[in-house]
Amino acid sequence: MTSVRLGRAARVYRTLVSASLRGKMQYRLDFLGSTLIQTLMGAEGMLFIGAVLWRFGPVMGWSIFDIAMLYAVSRMGNGVYMLLCNELDRFELYMVNGDFDTLLIRPWPTLFTLLARGVGIDRLAFLAQGIAAAALAAPRLVATGVIGGWDAVWLLASVAWSALLYFAVGLATAAAGFWIVRIDELQVFTMNAPSTATSYPLDIYPSWLRWVFVTLLPLGLGAYVPLRFILDKGGTALDLLWPALACPAAVWAALTLWKTGEAHYTSTGT
């Protein structure tokens, strides 16, 4: 029975995603143009940091290529999250407009239906930025012997861990909407600002802020912690395992908060 239900869920998800993609790809030129503009605009921060490092040298032992790889892993993790979980970023509209009510009458869990309704193909700029940064940094890091062998596997694992932690924080933030409704400003503090901050080495921040980025808002745990060991910036081999242990716990906590909030949902009254 479980395999049958999973098969049905996969078919439903594929159908909903296909419908979402068809709707968004009706205006392909607009999609390509907006993706290109977002990619270039999002690269401004990395270009600025690159210019500073090129002129003044490494910061806290991190070279321009080290930071580019950290940026790449963090950005790709964010890109995977935005691609698959775009509707969590728009969840305030479901609360304000009462659209969440329509999910409650569907024969599937609300979170499943929500995520399948809108694949963020228009957010591919995040993935493009990360891939571009990795393509620039990897040859230099390989040539200098900083990375090699199994490091490529650990880097891909770090992207996956980063994506899962983005999902956990994004889901918990969206779940807060069941109580406070308006979550746009909250997302700035829990998602947008930490996403930018953890794209760079946490060594540059005060100790209390580093603690926040690996515990309360653990977006730095998926990329920075394993990469500081991979790139030989400190830490131990356990840094490769901490994210694997933290991800299930973070996702479980976020799902628990979502289910609790859903149980207390009172609709808009319209």
Helices and strands as residue ranges (DSSP letters): H 2-24, H 28-42, H 44-56, H 64-84, H 86-89, H 91-97, H 100-104, H 110-117, G 121-123, H 124-143, H 151-175, H 177-180, H 184-187, I 188-192, H 193-197, G 202-204, H 207-214, H 219-230, G 237-240, H 242-263
